[in-house]
């Protein structure tokens, strides 16, 4: 049993509505100290609303829990001073320089030497030479780095990152994740929402949310194993129209999901024998190369989303 001191986020039954639309319903989660926890789901699934409830910016309509040991309903002020929150959109001042933005944040948090704190953050994040550059003129990757520097400047105990790498190039994403792993290695707990499967696989644990509910959670390998998906990859060797083939396969009993991956299709089912029977005639078709493969995290999430739509329509 994990000691309570090792649990940074511990919430149960969180529910939040806007008007007659229930954005988050009966959501529960636990995040351990020092963990990089991936929070995945499509747009509109309730990720941002959940993050805002965790850090005290929104009060849940129902449910209870703690963040950093503080009650999310009654002790929001204590949570806010101990959490770094990086929003989806750049939220610093476009017309201030890199240095001015960081010094401003340091003053807001009452740090004793704002200029020194900003200088140290600039050095740590590789922003030397850009100190006097206006933030609004930075590229997406440099804005991201500045935003990360600002939300880690006051040494928070928990970092909440809401789709932080959306719209940046692959190198900037890789550099960003290297910094996140370095922060986690020092003991910082990180909850990060993302759409990218390769980023999800960098997390120690993940939770997948759709239509306001957590559909699966746990270490990546366990999430894949618990999906119980049997998967085949099919490639065309003579120009077979894979799009047309995919439409045919989707109509078969035993096939739960057909998804294009580059020049191939992933064909999955939750009953291995039924899937084998369904695709047997196609495995004899000339021009198609079939191979048994392991399901990917993306296969699992596509399958979950298909079932979630049926459940909530």
C-alpha positions as CSV (number, residue, x, y, z in Angstrom):
1,X,0.0,0.0,0.0
2,X,1.4,3.4,-1.0
3,X,1.8,5.8,1.9
4,X,-0.4,8.8,1.8
5,X,2.7,11.1,1.7
6,X,3.7,9.5,-1.6
7,X,0.4,10.5,-3.3
8,X,0.4,14.0,-4.7
9,X,-3.0,13.9,-6.4
10,X,-5.8,11.9,-4.9
11,X,-9.3,12.8,-6.1
12,X,-12.5,10.8,-6.3
13,X,-15.8,11.3,-8.2
14,X,-15.0,14.7,-9.7
15,X,-17.9,16.0,-11.8
16,X,-18.2,19.4,-13.5
17,X,-20.9,20.8,-15.8
18,X,-21.2,23.9,-17.9
19,X,-24.9,24.6,-18.3
20,X,-26.6,21.3,-19.3
21,X,-23.3,19.8,-20.6
22,X,-21.4,17.5,-18.2
23,X,-17.8,18.0,-19.1
24,X,-16.3,15.7,-16.4
25,X,-18.2,12.9,-14.8
26,X,-17.3,10.8,-11.7
27,X,-13.5,11.1,-12.4
28,X,-11.1,9.5,-9.9
29,X,-7.3,9.4,-10.1
30,X,-4.1,9.1,-8.0
31,X,-0.7,10.4,-9.0
32,X,2.4,9.3,-7.1
33,X,5.2,11.6,-6.1
34,X,8.0,11.9,-8.6
35,X,5.9,10.4,-11.4
36,X,5.5,11.7,-15.0
37,X,1.8,11.0,-15.4
38,X,0.3,11.3,-18.9
39,X,-3.3,12.5,-19.3
40,X,-4.6,11.7,-22.7
41,X,-7.8,12.3,-24.6
42,X,-9.3,14.1,-27.6
43,X,-10.3,17.7,-27.7
44,X,-13.3,18.4,-25.5
45,X,-12.8,15.3,-23.4
46,X,-12.5,17.2,-20.1
47,X,-8.7,17.2,-19.6
48,X,-8.3,21.0,-19.1
49,X,-11.3,21.2,-16.8
50,X,-9.9,18.4,-14.7
51,X,-6.5,20.1,-14.5
52,X,-8.1,23.3,-13.4
53,X,-10.1,21.5,-10.7
54,X,-6.9,19.9,-9.4
55,X,-5.1,23.2,-9.0
56,X,-7.9,25.1,-7.4
57,X,-9.0,27.2,-10.4
58,X,-12.3,25.5,-10.6
59,X,-14.6,24.0,-7.9
60,X,-16.1,20.7,-8.8
61,X,-19.9,20.3,-8.7
62,X,-19.4,16.9,-7.0
63,X,-16.5,14.8,-5.7
64,X,-13.7,15.4,-3.4
65,X,-9.9,15.0,-3.0
66,X,-6.6,16.5,-2.3
67,X,-3.7,17.9,-4.3
68,X,-0.3,18.1,-2.5
69,X,-2.2,17.1,0.7
70,X,-4.6,20.1,0.5
71,X,-8.3,19.9,0.0
72,X,-9.2,21.0,-3.6
73,X,-12.4,22.6,-2.4
74,X,-11.4,24.4,0.8
75,X,-7.6,24.9,0.4
76,X,-7.3,26.1,-3.2
77,X,-5.1,29.1,-2.2
78,X,-2.5,26.8,-0.6
79,X,-2.5,24.6,-3.8
80,X,-2.0,27.5,-6.2
81,X,1.2,28.7,-4.5
82,X,2.8,25.2,-4.8
83,X,1.8,24.3,-8.3
84,X,3.3,25.3,-11.7
85,X,0.6,25.4,-14.4
86,X,1.6,25.7,-18.1
87,X,-1.6,26.4,-20.1
88,X,-2.3,25.3,-23.7
89,X,-1.7,28.8,-25.0
90,X,1.3,31.1,-24.3
91,X,0.2,33.1,-21.2
92,X,3.1,35.4,-20.6
93,X,3.4,39.0,-21.8
94,X,4.2,39.3,-25.5
95,X,5.5,42.9,-25.1
96,X,7.9,42.1,-22.3
97,X,11.3,40.6,-22.9
98,X,12.3,37.1,-21.7
99,X,14.1,38.6,-18.7
100,X,11.3,40.9,-17.8
101,X,8.7,38.2,-17.9
102,X,10.8,35.9,-15.7
103,X,11.6,38.8,-13.2
104,X,7.9,39.6,-13.1
105,X,6.9,36.0,-12.2
106,X,9.6,36.0,-9.6
107,X,8.2,39.1,-8.0
108,X,4.6,37.8,-8.1
109,X,5.8,34.8,-6.1
110,X,7.7,37.0,-3.6
111,X,11.1,35.5,-4.4
112,X,13.8,37.5,-2.6
113,X,16.1,38.1,-5.6
114,X,14.0,38.3,-8.7
115,X,16.8,39.3,-11.1
116,X,19.1,36.5,-9.9
117,X,16.2,34.0,-10.1
118,X,15.5,35.0,-13.7
119,X,19.1,34.9,-14.6
120,X,19.5,31.4,-13.2
121,X,16.3,30.2,-15.1
122,X,17.7,31.7,-18.4
123,X,20.9,29.8,-17.9
124,X,19.2,26.5,-17.0
125,X,16.9,26.6,-20.0
126,X,19.5,27.7,-22.6
127,X,17.9,31.1,-23.1
128,X,21.2,33.0,-23.0
129,X,21.4,35.6,-25.8
130,X,17.7,36.0,-25.9
131,X,17.3,37.8,-22.5
132,X,16.2,41.1,-24.1
133,X,14.2,39.5,-27.0
134,X,10.5,40.4,-26.8
135,X,8.5,37.3,-25.9
136,X,5.9,37.8,-28.6
137,X,8.6,37.5,-31.3
138,X,9.9,34.1,-30.1
139,X,9.3,30.9,-32.1
140,X,6.9,28.3,-30.8
141,X,9.7,26.2,-29.3
142,X,11.4,29.2,-27.5
143,X,8.0,30.4,-26.2
144,X,7.5,26.9,-24.8
145,X,10.9,26.9,-23.1
146,X,10.2,30.3,-21.6
147,X,6.8,29.2,-20.4
148,X,8.3,26.2,-18.7
149,X,11.0,28.4,-17.1
150,X,8.3,30.7,-15.7
151,X,6.1,27.9,-14.2
152,X,9.1,26.2,-12.6
153,X,10.8,29.4,-11.4
154,X,9.2,29.3,-7.9
155,X,10.2,25.7,-7.4
156,X,6.7,24.1,-7.4
157,X,6.1,20.7,-5.9
158,X,3.8,19.7,-8.8
159,X,3.9,20.7,-12.5
160,X,0.7,20.7,-14.6
161,X,1.3,20.9,-18.3
162,X,-1.8,21.2,-20.6
163,X,-0.8,20.1,-24.1
164,X,2.5,21.9,-23.8
165,X,4.0,20.7,-27.1
166,X,1.1,21.4,-29.5
167,X,2.4,23.2,-32.5
168,X,6.1,22.9,-32.0
169,X,8.6,21.1,-34.1
170,X,10.0,17.6,-33.3
171,X,13.3,18.8,-32.0
172,X,11.7,21.3,-29.7
173,X,9.4,18.5,-28.4
174,X,12.4,16.2,-27.8
175,X,14.3,18.9,-26.0
176,X,11.2,19.8,-23.9
177,X,10.8,16.2,-22.8
178,X,14.5,15.9,-21.9
179,X,13.9,18.8,-19.5
180,X,10.8,17.2,-18.1
181,X,12.6,14.0,-17.3
182,X,15.4,16.0,-15.7
183,X,12.9,17.8,-13.5
184,X,11.2,14.5,-12.5
185,X,14.6,13.0,-11.7
186,X,15.0,15.7,-9.1
187,X,11.7,14.7,-7.5
188,X,9.2,17.0,-9.2
189,X,5.8,15.4,-10.0
190,X,4.5,16.1,-13.5
191,X,1.0,15.7,-14.9
192,X,1.0,16.3,-18.6
193,X,-1.8,16.2,-21.1
194,X,-0.9,15.3,-24.7
195,X,-2.3,14.1,-28.0
196,X,1.0,12.4,-29.0
197,X,1.4,8.7,-28.5
198,X,5.2,8.9,-28.5
199,X,4.9,11.4,-25.6
200,X,2.5,9.1,-23.8
201,X,5.0,6.3,-24.0
202,X,7.6,8.6,-22.2
203,X,5.3,8.7,-19.1
204,X,5.5,6.3,-16.2
205,X,1.7,6.0,-16.0
206,X,-1.1,7.2,-18.2
207,X,-4.8,7.8,-18.0
208,X,-7.1,8.1,-21.1
209,X,-10.1,10.3,-20.8
210,X,-13.1,10.6,-23.2
211,X,-16.4,12.2,-22.7
212,X,-15.4,13.2,-19.3
213,X,-14.6,9.7,-18.0
214,X,-11.4,7.8,-17.5
215,X,-11.5,4.8,-19.8
216,X,-8.2,3.2,-18.9
217,X,-5.2,3.9,-16.7
218,X,-1.9,2.4,-15.6
219,X,1.7,1.9,-16.9
220,X,1.7,1.9,-20.7
221,X,2.6,-1.8,-21.0
222,X,-0.3,-2.8,-18.7
223,X,-2.8,-0.5,-20.6
224,X,-1.8,-2.3,-23.9
225,X,-1.9,-5.8,-22.3
226,X,-5.3,-5.1,-20.6
227,X,-6.9,-4.1,-23.9
228,X,-6.8,-7.8,-25.0
229,X,-6.5,-6.7,-28.6
230,X,-5.3,-9.2,-31.2
231,X,-3.7,-7.3,-34.1
232,X,-2.6,-8.0,-37.7
233,X,-0.7,-5.6,-40.0
234,X,-1.6,-5.9,-43.7
235,X,0.5,-4.4,-46.5
236,X,-0.3,-4.2,-50.2
237,X,2.4,-5.7,-52.5
238,X,0.7,-5.0,-55.8
239,X,-1.2,-1.7,-55.4
240,X,-4.2,-3.1,-53.7
241,X,-6.5,-0.2,-52.6
242,X,-6.0,-0.4,-48.8
243,X,-8.8,2.2,-48.3
244,X,-11.3,-0.1,-50.0
245,X,-9.9,-3.1,-48.2
246,X,-10.3,-1.3,-44.9
247,X,-14.0,-0.6,-45.6
248,X,-14.5,-4.3,-46.4
249,X,-12.8,-5.4,-43.2
250,X,-14.7,-3.0,-41.0
251,X,-17.9,-4.7,-41.9
252,X,-16.8,-8.2,-40.8
253,X,-17.9,-9.7,-37.5
254,X,-14.8,-10.2,-35.3
255,X,-13.1,-7.0,-36.6
256,X,-13.2,-4.3,-33.9
257,X,-11.0,-1.8,-35.5
258,X,-9.2,-1.0,-38.8
259,X,-6.8,1.9,-38.8
260,X,-4.3,3.1,-41.5
261,X,-0.7,3.3,-40.5
262,X,1.4,4.7,-43.4
263,X,1.2,2.3,-46.2
264,X,-0.4,-0.5,-44.1
265,X,-3.5,-1.2,-42.1
266,X,-3.7,-2.3,-38.5
267,X,-6.6,-4.8,-38.1
268,X,-7.6,-5.6,-34.5
269,X,-10.2,-7.6,-32.6
270,X,-11.0,-8.4,-29.0
271,X,-11.5,-12.1,-29.8
272,X,-8.4,-13.5,-31.4
273,X,-10.2,-16.6,-32.8
274,X,-13.1,-14.5,-34.3
275,X,-10.6,-12.1,-35.8
276,X,-8.6,-15.0,-37.4
277,X,-11.8,-16.4,-38.9
278,X,-12.9,-13.1,-40.2
279,X,-9.6,-12.3,-42.1
280,X,-8.9,-15.9,-43.2
281,X,-10.3,-15.4,-46.8
282,X,-8.3,-12.2,-47.2
283,X,-5.0,-13.8,-46.1
284,X,-5.2,-15.9,-49.3
285,X,-5.8,-12.9,-51.5
286,X,-2.9,-12.2,-53.9
287,X,-1.0,-9.0,-53.3
288,X,-1.6,-8.8,-49.6
289,X,1.0,-9.5,-47.0
290,X,-0.4,-10.2,-43.5
291,X,1.7,-10.3,-40.3
292,X,0.7,-10.9,-36.7
293,X,1.8,-7.9,-34.7
294,X,1.5,-6.4,-31.2
295,X,-1.1,-3.8,-30.6
296,X,0.3,-0.2,-30.2
297,X,-0.9,2.4,-27.7
298,X,-2.6,4.1,-30.6
299,X,-4.5,0.9,-31.5
300,X,-5.8,0.7,-27.9
301,X,-6.9,4.3,-27.9
302,X,-8.7,4.1,-31.3
303,X,-10.5,1.0,-30.0
304,X,-11.4,2.7,-26.8
305,X,-12.8,5.8,-28.6
306,X,-14.9,3.6,-30.9
307,X,-16.5,2.0,-27.9
308,X,-16.9,5.2,-25.9
309,X,-18.9,6.8,-28.8
310,X,-21.3,3.9,-28.8
311,X,-21.6,4.2,-25.0
312,X,-22.5,7.8,-24.8
313,X,-24.4,8.5,-28.0
